[in-house]
Amino acid sequence: MSRVIGIDLGTTNSCVALIDGGKPVVIPNAGGYKTSPSLFAISQDGKRLVGHLAKRQAITNARNTVYASKRLIGRRFDAREVQTAIKLCPYEIVRGPNDDPRIVISGKTFTTSEIAAIVLREMKHVAEEYLGEPVTDAVVTVPAHFNDTQRQCTKDAGKIAGLNVLRIINEPTAAALAYGLGKTAEQKIAVYDLGGGTFDISIVELGEGVVEVLATSGDTFLGGEDFDRRIVDFVLAQFQEREGTDLRQDSMALQRLKDAAEKAKCDLSTLNSTEINLPFIANDANGPRHLNVTLDRATLEGLVGDVVAQTMKCVEQCMTDAGLGPKDIDHVVLVGGQTRTPMVQAAVTEFFGKRVHRGVNPDEVVAVGAAIQGNMLVSGDRDLLLLDVTPLSLGIATFDGHFATLIERNTTAPVQKAHTFTTTRDNQTAVKIRVLQGESDKAAENHLLGEFVLSNVPPAPKGEPEIEVSFDIDANGIVNVSARDSATDAEQSITVSATGTLSDEEIEKIMQDHETHELPRKK
Amino acid sequence: MQPSAARRERDQLVPRLAPGWERFGLTLSPAEGFLLSRIDGATSWTLLREIGGLAPGEVDRCLEGWLAEGLVLVDAAESPHALAASELQTAPSVRTQGPDIPTGDAIERQVDPGLEIPVEAQRRVLAFEAGLERPYHELLGVGTGVDAKAVKRAYFQLSKEYHPDRYYRREIGPYAEKLDRIFKKIVEAYELLTDPTTRAEIERSIAARAPEPVPTPEPPAAAPASAGANPPASPPSAPAPSAGRRALERLHRQFRIPDAILAERRGRAREFHAAALVALHKQRWLEAAGSARLAIAFDPSNGDYKKSFGDAQVRVNEIRVKELLDRAEIAAHGNAPQEALRLFEEALHYRPHDPAVNARAAELALDTGELAPAREYAERACELRSEVGAYQRTLGRVLAREGLREKALASFERAVALDPKDNRAMDEIKKLRRTPRRRIGGMR
């Protein structure tokens, strides 16, 4: 039986796990770390760097280092998130031929799927080194709010990386699966996921070994990096006040400072006070300058209090969506390294009025959940089942530009739903069915998945023909939409294959290109 | 040539419909439907060949196919009087015993140990699938009074058993589709029973239905009139399904007519439709339309019946229009213009786009002095056939009577242009030219 790996493809860090002898194992990379930064860079001398290597030179080579590209994947160039990223990111983002954002570093253009593929390939190698055998099957996680295009782009990335992606599952669901392994009691769980770059909150129900997502909410521009940035700014200001030197223009100094800030942040999770000590950070007429700043937990909390408050607002929203109060939640599962910060834990504990669960490692729990799902699929494990839900509502556009929902978001799949529609003009002989995905009442604001025409409707007064539109989602998430005229039984249908931003030919071409760039590896 | 022994033996077999045959999701031609309607558990295979309405070879093919599908079961003929019995019966007696589970035999025949799904599981899937149309409570195996937690527990348990992921990448043949269907139904039941509104309705209906099943009509066409302006847009359709509407649709699904009654109604419908087809063939249109209408009344979901009704109705209307027009002409010649106009107008109801009928109606309306309708009919006749001079002349006469001298002249001139020998139009032109303009146009 072939192995299935679970990959948590994170905004800032990625992690890979598998089930070995019935137990989940998180696989360390060559450097001994269980997570790898989701970074890709091309160094000054043209070398391709991934993970920790890329991170170590990220600031000194900022223009040629891609980070947080997950915020861009599957989006249109004009999307708000892409425009925000253009303002924030030091690397260049350009409009691609399919209106998709593309990343230019070191004079080369990459699609977002390619960048994700580079990270996925790295995770695949980590697993292969550990197992000593090739791995092809994988379950990859994405945020719960990802739409079909973003999911498909992630799948495409898997394909480019030489992986057969069995399923794309939601990160909070994966976390709940990992948490729920071996538990049969009925319970409602809040999954609070504060990662490096994004925040997600989901309410999940467990029972009889079945995992079901009730509601989910989040913020794609909120995470641990905000903590780091606040610390860096604070230290820079102190240094400037004391030494009269602005380090902002010195990228080498900034890189050192950012690394130190992140470490100090982690230290403060267990210590009350820590020192940021960076000797020879700068030189001026008076000789070398040293940076030495003491940071205590209270100061840090003062710096990031508003970020934590922002996450709690999302939590409240999500609870309202689920129609639940804090008392209805039985357990709180924390995901993401940033949840190690005592202040975050305190805020969550206070809101839900109960202690948070510490049984699973917040950095690894999502990858473990993905591995469990992958193993469950291929081994036919009967103790656990994931009831996956549709992430966004599906429906069709109506004549007045409205959106008629047929399958609401968070509906368990596989599912089939039908509704009868009619014509709007006398003797109308054709109806156009536009299949959309999204939450807006206005058709134009939702994402068009495909369209087709049902013709040869017999002429009749308006409102008379009965046209049954049926949506069918199978276990693999493939959506089939059909329209049938009940008078003639004439039927038209399409399979809405989620399309990424790349065509199959483009993917093929990228795969060939990448083979030539494959980093040499020891067998 | 003598039929083989096996063939002779088969000829004595008496096919009957398998319990739950309604669920096979058949797509039959009308002729096959007719044959199916003859299967009553009393008529033997031989006789079906005679009365099945199909070529004997076709009857064999159909029956063999249905046997293989499990739609039809066979018993040995009990008595030589089978035909007599079947003749006495008007409606086919379909043996349905409510929400039934197929017999052990039927299940065992479908179990395939070669598949990557344990035979035990196969049996459970087959049994569960057979009862898929049971009321939602029964489907989930919960009582009407149970709390939401119990519903959820049942849902989770069934999901673990029947979710298609259970057999991911396994070679399970037809079971993949079965699991898909079962799981969708489980989700539907769970959704309806966890929504307090729909659940309350369902439980009320169960309570009300307890002693005797009340047949409820089929769900009405979900084509509610949309309020407000209707822009002449070509994109599809109708209003968004509101929450209330969805709840209503769910209820319609729940208030299903019991299978036995439904089967009987469908049987009756097929009988009537068969009669309609015969009448159509014999060009007895009125009878055909009547029979088809009855068939639709018993089974409103069948498109074939609607088509037959439409075919017959077109002919019936033709006959009726012809009759109306004859009577109208008689009335017109018998100096009863009011009556004639009424008859023409009735004919127009069936044939609104017939220029000749419009023109005749215009003339009679002119005779009775009803100028507004006269003008409407005359204008429509001209629109429909602009090259006919006589229609232009009629329009001209109406316009002249309305005092619209210039317009009337233009119409008469068009009439003459189209037909230079139209003396009556020329006379009208002369008459109009002679008349002083002031008096004719004197509307103020």
Interface residues (C-beta under 8 A of the other chain):
Chain A: L166 E186 E205 G207 E208 G209 V210 M376 L377 V378 G380 R382 L385 L386 L387 G395 I396 A397 T398 F399 D400 H402 F403 A404 T405 L406 T411 T412 P414 V415 Q416 H419 T420 F421 T422 T423 T424 R425 Q428 A430 V431 K432 I433 R434 D441 K462 G463 E464 P465 E466 I467 V469 D474 A475 S486 A487 T488 D489
Chain B: K149 K152 R153 F156 Q157 S159 K160 H163 P164 D165 R166 Y167 Y168 R169 R170 D180 F183 K184 V187 A221 A222 A223 A225 S226 N230 P231 P232 A233 S234 P235 P236 S237 A238 P239 A240 P241 R246 E249 G303 K306 K307
